[in-house]
Amino acid sequence: MVKVIITRYGGLGDIHMLEPSLRAIYKRHAPCEITFRTYPDYREAWEHHPLISNIILDDMSYRYGYEPDGYDYHYNFQGISEGIFGRFKEDYMKYHRVYVFAREFGLEIDNILPNIYFKKVPTNTKPILIHLGSAEADRDLNGQLNIDGAEYITTKLSNDEYCSKIQDCKVLIGTDSSALHIAAGLRKKHVIGIYKNMDFIKIREYPGFISLVQSQIKEVPKLINYYPPFSFITPPY
């Protein structure tokens, strides 16, 4: 059987965005055995994926250009989405990151949406879920995202609980983070994404999302109230 190893250490959002490429890699080499190499923190994001046979955990001990022993093919995604080492580094801010990953290896993806696999656990999730993504995002928004009754979550939860909460909420509001990619993978219909600027909307948003830049943060409560009960279609502007 063909043995394939895929390398990507982070971040978590980028790991989800390469999942369509993972499907294309499997299709290219099927039947094959895929090993995924990543940080220990990201093991849970992949452990339930049906196309992954093995997971190797390490602390970024790769070397660019190094081919691991014992594999027929090595797909090294590290550095591509950052525009550092990819062959299309001049264009990496022009296209959605899902396509940037796929183009690097000449892959044909069947769907821009990632597939998310996890073990569903019971949650007591509130209807409105907010994930700011990082302390930096919290500082940038400076407490402007205040919505009564909303629940805030972080990736400090287990992956199963984190994904289960996103699946159970009625509305997800998130900065540019893993929560948005998981919501896309779970085909959530009511998602508001808050991005740093229009360039980041272009390279990271998904179909059906309401996408705002940070300067539009005050519009979020208006959107919540404009579409009761959370039946979003398009923004009211």
C-alpha positions as CSV (number, residue, x, y, z in Angstrom):
1,M,0.0,0.0,0.0
2,V,1.2,3.5,-0.8
3,K,2.4,5.4,2.3
4,V,1.8,9.1,2.5
5,I,2.9,11.6,5.2
6,I,1.4,15.1,5.6
7,T,3.2,17.7,7.7
8,R,1.5,20.8,9.2
9,Y,2.2,22.1,12.6
10,G,-0.3,24.9,12.9
11,G,-2.3,27.0,13.4
12,L,-5.5,25.2,14.1
13,G,-7.5,27.2,11.5
14,D,-4.9,26.4,8.8
15,I,-5.0,22.8,9.7
16,H,-8.8,22.7,9.1
17,M,-8.3,24.6,5.8
18,L,-6.0,21.9,4.5
19,E,-8.6,19.1,5.1
20,P,-10.0,19.5,1.5
21,S,-6.4,18.9,0.3
22,L,-6.2,15.8,2.5
23,R,-9.2,14.4,0.7
24,A,-7.6,15.1,-2.6
25,I,-4.4,13.5,-1.6
26,Y,-6.2,10.4,-0.6
27,K,-8.1,10.3,-3.9
28,R,-4.8,10.8,-5.8
29,H,-3.0,7.8,-4.1
30,A,-5.9,5.5,-3.1
31,P,-5.7,3.0,-1.7
32,C,-3.1,4.6,0.7
33,E,-2.1,4.9,4.3
34,I,-1.9,8.5,5.5
35,T,0.2,9.7,8.5
36,F,-0.3,13.2,9.7
37,R,2.5,15.0,11.5
38,T,1.6,17.9,13.8
39,Y,2.0,19.5,17.2
40,P,0.7,17.5,20.2
41,D,-1.9,20.3,20.8
42,Y,-3.6,19.4,17.5
43,R,-3.9,15.6,17.8
44,E,-7.6,15.8,18.8
45,A,-8.4,17.7,15.6
46,W,-7.4,14.7,13.5
47,E,-7.9,11.6,15.7
48,H,-11.4,10.8,14.4
49,H,-10.7,11.5,10.7
50,P,-11.4,8.3,8.7
51,L,-8.7,9.0,6.1
52,I,-5.9,9.3,8.6
53,S,-4.2,6.0,9.7
54,N,-1.5,7.4,12.0
55,I,-0.6,10.6,13.8
56,I,3.0,11.6,14.6
57,L,3.3,14.3,17.3
58,D,6.4,16.4,17.7
59,D,7.6,19.9,18.4
60,M,8.3,21.2,14.9
61,S,11.5,19.1,14.5
62,Y,11.1,19.1,10.7
63,R,13.7,20.5,8.3
64,Y,12.5,22.1,5.0
65,G,13.5,19.8,2.2
66,Y,13.9,16.8,4.5
67,E,12.0,13.7,3.4
68,P,11.0,11.4,6.2
69,D,12.1,7.8,5.8
70,G,9.6,5.0,5.1
71,Y,7.1,7.0,3.0
72,D,6.4,7.1,-0.7
73,Y,5.1,10.7,-0.7
74,H,5.6,13.6,1.7
75,Y,3.3,16.6,1.5
76,N,4.8,19.4,3.6
77,F,2.2,22.1,4.1
78,Q,4.3,24.0,6.7
79,G,5.0,27.6,5.6
80,I,2.7,27.5,2.6
81,S,-0.2,29.6,3.9
82,E,2.3,32.1,5.4
83,G,3.6,32.8,1.9
84,I,7.2,31.9,3.0
85,F,8.2,28.8,1.1
86,G,5.3,28.0,-1.2
87,R,5.8,28.2,-5.0
88,F,2.9,30.6,-5.2
89,K,4.1,32.9,-2.4
90,E,3.5,36.0,-4.5
91,D,-0.2,35.2,-4.8
92,Y,-0.9,33.8,-1.3
93,M,-2.9,36.8,-0.3
94,K,-5.0,36.7,-3.5
95,Y,-6.8,33.4,-3.0
96,H,-8.6,31.5,-0.3
97,R,-6.2,29.6,1.8
98,V,-7.9,26.3,0.9
99,Y,-7.0,26.9,-2.7
100,V,-3.4,28.0,-1.8
101,F,-2.8,24.7,-0.1
102,A,-4.3,22.7,-3.0
103,R,-2.4,24.7,-5.7
104,E,1.0,24.1,-4.0
105,F,0.7,20.4,-4.9
106,G,-1.5,20.5,-8.0
107,L,-4.5,19.1,-6.1
108,E,-8.1,19.2,-7.3
109,I,-10.4,19.8,-4.4
110,D,-14.1,18.8,-4.6
111,N,-15.4,21.3,-2.0
112,I,-13.9,24.3,-0.3
113,L,-15.6,23.3,3.0
114,P,-13.6,21.1,5.4
115,N,-15.1,18.0,6.9
116,I,-15.0,18.0,10.7
117,Y,-14.9,14.7,12.6
118,F,-15.3,14.6,16.4
119,K,-17.1,12.6,19.1
120,K,-20.3,14.4,20.0
121,V,-20.7,15.2,23.7
122,P,-23.7,16.7,25.6
123,T,-23.5,20.5,26.1
124,N,-25.5,23.2,27.7
125,T,-24.7,25.7,25.0
126,K,-26.4,29.1,24.9
127,P,-28.0,30.1,21.6
128,I,-25.3,32.7,20.8
129,L,-21.7,31.5,21.0
130,I,-18.7,33.9,20.7
131,H,-15.1,33.0,20.1
132,L,-12.6,35.9,19.9
133,G,-9.8,33.5,19.0
134,S,-6.9,35.2,20.9
135,A,-5.9,37.7,23.5
136,E,-4.8,39.9,20.6
137,A,-8.2,39.8,19.0
138,D,-9.8,40.6,22.4
139,R,-7.5,43.7,22.7
140,D,-8.2,44.8,19.2
141,L,-12.0,44.7,19.8
142,N,-11.5,46.4,23.2
143,G,-14.7,45.0,24.7
144,Q,-16.9,46.2,21.9
145,L,-18.6,42.8,21.4
146,N,-21.1,42.8,24.3
147,I,-24.2,40.7,23.6
148,D,-26.5,39.9,26.5
149,G,-26.8,36.2,27.1
150,A,-24.0,35.1,24.8
151,E,-21.5,32.5,25.8
152,Y,-17.8,32.9,25.2
153,I,-15.7,29.8,24.4
154,T,-12.0,29.2,23.8
155,T,-9.9,26.3,22.4
156,K,-8.9,25.4,25.9
157,L,-11.9,23.1,25.8
158,S,-11.4,19.6,24.5
159,N,-11.8,19.3,20.7
160,D,-14.9,17.2,21.2
161,E,-16.6,19.7,23.5
162,Y,-15.5,22.7,21.4
163,C,-16.9,21.2,18.2
164,S,-20.1,20.0,20.0
165,K,-20.8,23.5,21.3
166,I,-20.4,25.0,17.9
167,Q,-22.7,22.4,16.5
168,D,-25.3,23.0,19.2
169,C,-25.4,26.9,19.1
170,K,-27.9,28.8,17.0
171,V,-25.5,31.6,16.1
172,L,-21.7,31.6,16.1
173,I,-19.8,34.9,16.2
174,G,-16.1,34.6,15.8
175,T,-12.9,36.4,14.9
176,D,-10.7,34.9,12.3
177,S,-10.0,31.6,14.1
178,S,-10.6,27.9,14.1
179,A,-14.2,28.3,15.3
180,L,-15.2,29.7,11.9
181,H,-13.5,26.8,10.0
182,I,-15.3,24.3,12.2
183,A,-18.6,26.1,11.7
184,A,-18.1,25.9,7.9
185,G,-17.2,22.2,8.2
186,L,-20.4,21.6,10.3
187,R,-22.4,23.5,7.6
188,K,-23.7,26.0,10.2
189,K,-26.0,28.5,8.6
190,H,-25.9,31.4,11.1
191,V,-22.3,32.6,11.3
192,I,-20.8,36.1,11.6
193,G,-17.1,36.3,10.9
194,I,-15.1,39.3,12.1
195,Y,-11.9,39.7,10.2
196,K,-8.9,42.1,10.5
197,N,-9.5,43.6,7.1
198,M,-11.0,43.0,3.6
199,D,-7.9,41.0,2.5
200,F,-8.5,38.5,5.2
201,I,-12.1,38.2,4.3
202,K,-11.1,37.3,0.8
203,I,-8.6,34.6,1.8
204,R,-10.5,33.0,4.7
205,E,-14.3,33.4,4.5
206,Y,-16.8,30.7,3.5
207,P,-20.0,30.8,1.5
208,G,-23.1,31.9,3.5
209,F,-21.1,33.7,6.2
210,I,-21.8,37.2,7.1
211,S,-18.3,38.7,7.0
212,L,-17.4,42.0,8.7
213,V,-14.2,43.8,9.3
214,Q,-13.3,44.8,12.8
215,S,-14.4,48.4,12.3
216,Q,-17.9,47.1,11.7
217,I,-18.0,45.3,15.1
218,K,-20.9,47.5,16.3
219,E,-23.1,46.1,13.6
220,V,-23.2,42.7,15.2
221,P,-25.9,43.3,17.7
222,K,-27.9,45.0,15.0
223,L,-27.6,41.8,12.9
224,I,-28.7,39.7,15.8
225,N,-31.8,41.8,16.3
226,Y,-32.5,42.3,12.6
227,Y,-33.1,38.6,11.9
228,P,-35.1,37.1,14.7
229,P,-34.9,34.3,15.5
230,F,-31.4,34.1,14.0
231,S,-32.6,33.3,10.5
232,F,-29.9,35.1,8.6
233,I,-29.9,35.5,4.9
234,T,-27.8,38.5,3.9
235,P,-26.5,41.6,5.8
236,P,-29.0,44.5,5.8
237,Y,-26.6,46.8,3.9
